[in-house]
Amino acid sequence: MSDVSYYTKEGLKKLRDELNHLKDIERPKASNAIAEARDKGDLSENAEYDAAKEAQGMLEMKISKMEDIVANARLIDESQLDLSKILVLSRVTIKNLNNLMEMKYTLVAESEADLKAGKISVNSPIGKGLLGKKVGEIAEINVPNGTLKFEILSINR
């Protein structure tokens, strides 16, 4: 995996904290579970041992994936963002031309997306459709149930 992802300082810290939790707390728990199951006797008929080994394998895959993500993570300097067009970390106000509703979103990396907090992923259909647009432009975005048209009202940081 060599996909570069861009993160805010807060998002990268959260990612690193989760990785450290997996390595420092969950990994020793998985090892202990295997040791306890091994102590219960015949491994050929020990379902608890098999389950503990499988859980450890899944944990190691998750740790490996997160290590790749952290290794390819780039911190975004918000003060250097170009406010003339929509980029990662842009805070945008858009108007849905179908129902005339105005919405405010911040475009973020996929792992930081939280629709309730107004953060949408740059990899989502709407996020992709907004990238590179300028104030006053109309973004036509294909979504599963048709095409949405959004007017870009403002771009902030």
Buried (B, 14 or more C-beta within 10 A) or exposed (E): EEEEBBBBEEBBEBBBEBBEEBBEEBBEEBEEBBEEBBEEEEEEEBEEBEEBBEBBEEBEEBBEEBBEBBEEBEEBEEEEBEBEBBBBBBBBBBBEBEEEEEBEBBBBBBBBBEEEEEBBBBBBBBBBBBBEBEBEEEBEBEEEEEEBBBBBBEBEE
